């Protein structure tokens, strides 16, 4: 099992054995190599490292999911940031000011999806398509999806159900944008209140 140790200066996250710190800073060559990886390559590395039970869809299957997302939710398909042109109504939840942003993101997903054991589709790389790269789609339990994301640097992603009836977009602004009606949609006011509650330090916890 590995964990991601983030450089306090905002450098590239480093992987190290659980329980050990990692103070080393990437060299220029390492930095360039890391930054050249696609979101899908980061995810493949995380899945392989921890032998996670996630299935990567074929190109044909991925295209079907991405086309369904575009038809149902996006006013400007194939733009770089899909979450910036979604069909109303949508809702945004900003978690960047919480003590543990990634943990808050995971908890928001769990509350909106309804259960960590729910099977979802994970879409990555939509923001990279304009750079000659393709998006990819993975399928698996939500708790396995979030474990894999924890082994990656901050990447944009979408979580949707297999029927693509709702979608949760995670953005580089440390915010989630919700479209459609995921199972936990009625939790939105409670999640927003928790994020705004100074007594909780802006954190989000499961009820």
GULUM-152297 format. One record per residue (C-alpha): residue number from 1; residue in three letters; x, y, z. Coordinates in steps of 0.2 Angstrom, whole numbers, plus 5000, padded with zeros to 4 digits. Example, Ala and Ser with C-alpha at 12.3 -4.5 7.8 and 13.67 -1.06 7.14 Angstrom:
# residues 2
+-----+------+------+------+------+
: seq : type :    u :    v :    w :
+-----+------+------+------+------+
:   1 :  ala : 5062 : 4978 : 5039 :
:   2 :  ser : 5068 : 4995 : 5036 :
+-----+------+------+------+------+
END
This chain:
# residues 207
+-----+------+------+------+------+
: seq : type :    u :    v :    w :
+-----+------+------+------+------+
:   1 :  unk : 5000 : 5000 : 5000 :
:   2 :  unk : 5007 : 5017 : 4996 :
:   3 :  unk : 5002 : 5035 : 5000 :
:   4 :  unk : 5004 : 5051 : 4991 :
:   5 :  unk : 5015 : 5063 : 5001 :
:   6 :  unk : 5013 : 5081 : 4995 :
:   7 :  unk : 5028 : 5093 : 4995 :
:   8 :  unk : 5023 : 5108 : 5006 :
:   9 :  unk : 5029 : 5120 : 4992 :
:  10 :  unk : 5016 : 5114 : 4980 :
:  11 :  unk : 5028 : 5102 : 4970 :
:  12 :  unk : 5023 : 5086 : 4962 :
:  13 :  unk : 5016 : 5073 : 4974 :
:  14 :  unk : 5028 : 5060 : 4979 :
:  15 :  unk : 5024 : 5041 : 4983 :
:  16 :  unk : 5032 : 5034 : 4998 :
:  17 :  unk : 5029 : 5018 : 5009 :
:  18 :  unk : 5014 : 5020 : 5021 :
:  19 :  unk : 5021 : 5028 : 5037 :
:  20 :  unk : 5036 : 5036 : 5029 :
:  21 :  unk : 5039 : 5054 : 5024 :
:  22 :  unk : 5047 : 5059 : 5007 :
:  23 :  unk : 5056 : 5076 : 5007 :
:  24 :  unk : 5065 : 5073 : 4991 :
:  25 :  unk : 5061 : 5086 : 4977 :
:  26 :  unk : 5060 : 5080 : 4959 :
:  27 :  unk : 5074 : 5085 : 4947 :
:  28 :  unk : 5069 : 5095 : 4931 :
:  29 :  unk : 5070 : 5079 : 4921 :
:  30 :  unk : 5058 : 5070 : 4934 :
:  31 :  unk : 5047 : 5084 : 4934 :
:  32 :  unk : 5045 : 5085 : 4915 :
:  33 :  unk : 5042 : 5066 : 4915 :
:  34 :  unk : 5029 : 5067 : 4928 :
:  35 :  unk : 5020 : 5081 : 4920 :
:  36 :  unk : 5020 : 5072 : 4903 :
:  37 :  unk : 5009 : 5058 : 4910 :
:  38 :  unk : 4990 : 5059 : 4906 :
:  39 :  unk : 4977 : 5057 : 4919 :
:  40 :  unk : 4973 : 5040 : 4912 :
:  41 :  unk : 4992 : 5035 : 4914 :
:  42 :  unk : 4992 : 5041 : 4932 :
:  43 :  unk : 4976 : 5031 : 4935 :
:  44 :  unk : 4984 : 5015 : 4927 :
:  45 :  unk : 4999 : 5017 : 4938 :
:  46 :  unk : 4989 : 5019 : 4954 :
:  47 :  unk : 4978 : 5004 : 4950 :
:  48 :  unk : 4993 : 4993 : 4946 :
:  49 :  unk : 5003 : 4998 : 4961 :
:  50 :  unk : 4989 : 4993 : 4973 :
:  51 :  unk : 4981 : 4980 : 4962 :
:  52 :  unk : 4964 : 4988 : 4963 :
:  53 :  unk : 4948 : 4981 : 4956 :
:  54 :  unk : 4944 : 4994 : 4942 :
:  55 :  unk : 4940 : 4989 : 4924 :
:  56 :  unk : 4946 : 5001 : 4910 :
:  57 :  unk : 4933 : 5001 : 4896 :
:  58 :  unk : 4938 : 4998 : 4878 :
:  59 :  unk : 4939 : 5013 : 4867 :
:  60 :  unk : 4922 : 5009 : 4860 :
:  61 :  unk : 4914 : 5008 : 4877 :
:  62 :  unk : 4923 : 5024 : 4883 :
:  63 :  unk : 4917 : 5033 : 4868 :
:  64 :  unk : 4899 : 5028 : 4871 :
:  65 :  unk : 4899 : 5034 : 4889 :
:  66 :  unk : 4908 : 5051 : 4884 :
:  67 :  unk : 4895 : 5054 : 4870 :
:  68 :  unk : 4881 : 5051 : 4882 :
:  69 :  unk : 4888 : 5063 : 4894 :
:  70 :  unk : 4890 : 5076 : 4880 :
:  71 :  unk : 4872 : 5073 : 4874 :
:  72 :  unk : 4864 : 5074 : 4891 :
:  73 :  unk : 4874 : 5087 : 4901 :
:  74 :  unk : 4885 : 5098 : 4890 :
:  75 :  unk : 4880 : 5114 : 4881 :
:  76 :  unk : 4897 : 5115 : 4873 :
:  77 :  unk : 4903 : 5097 : 4870 :
:  78 :  unk : 4921 : 5095 : 4866 :
:  79 :  unk : 4926 : 5111 : 4875 :
:  80 :  unk : 4941 : 5109 : 4887 :
:  81 :  unk : 4931 : 5111 : 4903 :
:  82 :  unk : 4915 : 5103 : 4902 :
:  83 :  unk : 4909 : 5108 : 4919 :
:  84 :  unk : 4910 : 5126 : 4913 :
:  85 :  unk : 4895 : 5124 : 4901 :
:  86 :  unk : 4883 : 5111 : 4909 :
:  87 :  unk : 4865 : 5112 : 4906 :
:  88 :  unk : 4855 : 5119 : 4921 :
:  89 :  unk : 4851 : 5115 : 4934 :
:  90 :  unk : 4867 : 5112 : 4942 :
:  91 :  unk : 4875 : 5114 : 4959 :
:  92 :  unk : 4892 : 5118 : 4965 :
:  93 :  unk : 4901 : 5113 : 4981 :
:  94 :  unk : 4918 : 5121 : 4985 :
:  95 :  unk : 4929 : 5111 : 4997 :
:  96 :  unk : 4946 : 5119 : 4994 :
:  97 :  unk : 4946 : 5129 : 5010 :
:  98 :  unk : 4943 : 5113 : 5021 :
:  99 :  unk : 4958 : 5106 : 5031 :
: 100 :  unk : 4959 : 5090 : 5020 :
: 101 :  unk : 4952 : 5095 : 5003 :
: 102 :  unk : 4954 : 5077 : 4995 :
: 103 :  unk : 4946 : 5069 : 5010 :
: 104 :  unk : 4931 : 5082 : 5009 :
: 105 :  unk : 4930 : 5078 : 4990 :
: 106 :  unk : 4929 : 5059 : 4994 :
: 107 :  unk : 4915 : 5062 : 5007 :
: 108 :  unk : 4905 : 5073 : 4996 :
: 109 :  unk : 4906 : 5059 : 4982 :
: 110 :  unk : 4900 : 5046 : 4995 :
: 111 :  unk : 4886 : 5057 : 5001 :
: 112 :  unk : 4880 : 5061 : 4984 :
: 113 :  unk : 4882 : 5044 : 4977 :
: 114 :  unk : 4874 : 5036 : 4992 :
: 115 :  unk : 4886 : 5021 : 4996 :
: 116 :  unk : 4904 : 5018 : 4994 :
: 117 :  unk : 4900 : 5001 : 4987 :
: 118 :  unk : 4890 : 5008 : 4972 :
: 119 :  unk : 4896 : 5004 : 4955 :
: 120 :  unk : 4901 : 5020 : 4945 :
: 121 :  unk : 4910 : 5025 : 4930 :
: 122 :  unk : 4925 : 5036 : 4931 :
: 123 :  unk : 4929 : 5048 : 4917 :
: 124 :  unk : 4947 : 5056 : 4916 :
: 125 :  unk : 4956 : 5066 : 4903 :
: 126 :  unk : 4941 : 5076 : 4896 :
: 127 :  unk : 4952 : 5092 : 4899 :
: 128 :  unk : 4966 : 5084 : 4889 :
: 129 :  unk : 4958 : 5080 : 4873 :
: 130 :  unk : 4963 : 5096 : 4865 :
: 131 :  unk : 4981 : 5091 : 4867 :
: 132 :  unk : 4980 : 5076 : 4856 :
: 133 :  unk : 4976 : 5065 : 4870 :
: 134 :  unk : 4960 : 5055 : 4873 :
: 135 :  unk : 4949 : 5053 : 4888 :
: 136 :  unk : 4947 : 5036 : 4896 :
: 137 :  unk : 4933 : 5028 : 4906 :
: 138 :  unk : 4935 : 5016 : 4921 :
: 139 :  unk : 4921 : 5006 : 4930 :
: 140 :  unk : 4921 : 5000 : 4948 :
: 141 :  unk : 4915 : 5003 : 4966 :
: 142 :  unk : 4915 : 5021 : 4972 :
: 143 :  unk : 4927 : 5017 : 4986 :
: 144 :  unk : 4940 : 5008 : 4974 :
: 145 :  unk : 4938 : 5023 : 4962 :
: 146 :  unk : 4942 : 5036 : 4976 :
: 147 :  unk : 4957 : 5025 : 4982 :
: 148 :  unk : 4964 : 5025 : 4965 :
: 149 :  unk : 4962 : 5044 : 4964 :
: 150 :  unk : 4971 : 5046 : 4980 :
: 151 :  unk : 4986 : 5038 : 4971 :
: 152 :  unk : 4986 : 5052 : 4958 :
: 153 :  unk : 4990 : 5070 : 4958 :
: 154 :  unk : 4975 : 5082 : 4957 :
: 155 :  unk : 4967 : 5078 : 4941 :
: 156 :  unk : 4950 : 5083 : 4934 :
: 157 :  unk : 4937 : 5069 : 4933 :
: 158 :  unk : 4919 : 5064 : 4932 :
: 159 :  unk : 4909 : 5051 : 4941 :
: 160 :  unk : 4893 : 5045 : 4934 :
: 161 :  unk : 4881 : 5030 : 4935 :
: 162 :  unk : 4882 : 5016 : 4921 :
: 163 :  unk : 4866 : 5023 : 4914 :
: 164 :  unk : 4874 : 5041 : 4913 :
: 165 :  unk : 4858 : 5048 : 4921 :
: 166 :  unk : 4868 : 5060 : 4932 :
: 167 :  unk : 4886 : 5066 : 4933 :
: 168 :  unk : 4897 : 5074 : 4946 :
: 169 :  unk : 4912 : 5084 : 4939 :
: 170 :  unk : 4927 : 5087 : 4950 :
: 171 :  unk : 4937 : 5103 : 4944 :
: 172 :  unk : 4954 : 5111 : 4946 :
: 173 :  unk : 4946 : 5124 : 4957 :
: 174 :  unk : 4943 : 5111 : 4971 :
: 175 :  unk : 4925 : 5111 : 4968 :
: 176 :  unk : 4912 : 5098 : 4963 :
: 177 :  unk : 4898 : 5102 : 4950 :
: 178 :  unk : 4883 : 5091 : 4950 :
: 179 :  unk : 4871 : 5089 : 4936 :
: 180 :  unk : 4856 : 5077 : 4936 :
: 181 :  unk : 4850 : 5069 : 4951 :
: 182 :  unk : 4862 : 5057 : 4960 :
: 183 :  unk : 4855 : 5046 : 4973 :
: 184 :  unk : 4860 : 5058 : 4987 :
: 185 :  unk : 4855 : 5074 : 4979 :
: 186 :  unk : 4844 : 5078 : 4994 :
: 187 :  unk : 4860 : 5079 : 5004 :
: 188 :  unk : 4866 : 5095 : 4995 :
: 189 :  unk : 4859 : 5107 : 5008 :
: 190 :  unk : 4867 : 5097 : 5022 :
: 191 :  unk : 4884 : 5096 : 5013 :
: 192 :  unk : 4884 : 5114 : 5009 :
: 193 :  unk : 4880 : 5119 : 5027 :
: 194 :  unk : 4894 : 5108 : 5033 :
: 195 :  unk : 4906 : 5116 : 5021 :
: 196 :  unk : 4901 : 5133 : 5028 :
: 197 :  unk : 4901 : 5129 : 5046 :
: 198 :  unk : 4915 : 5137 : 5055 :
: 199 :  unk : 4913 : 5125 : 5070 :
: 200 :  unk : 4918 : 5111 : 5059 :
: 201 :  unk : 4932 : 5120 : 5052 :
: 202 :  unk : 4924 : 5119 : 5035 :
: 203 :  unk : 4926 : 5100 : 5035 :
: 204 :  unk : 4913 : 5088 : 5028 :
: 205 :  unk : 4908 : 5072 : 5038 :
: 206 :  unk : 4896 : 5058 : 5034 :
: 207 :  unk : 4880 : 5060 : 5044 :
+-----+------+------+------+------+
END
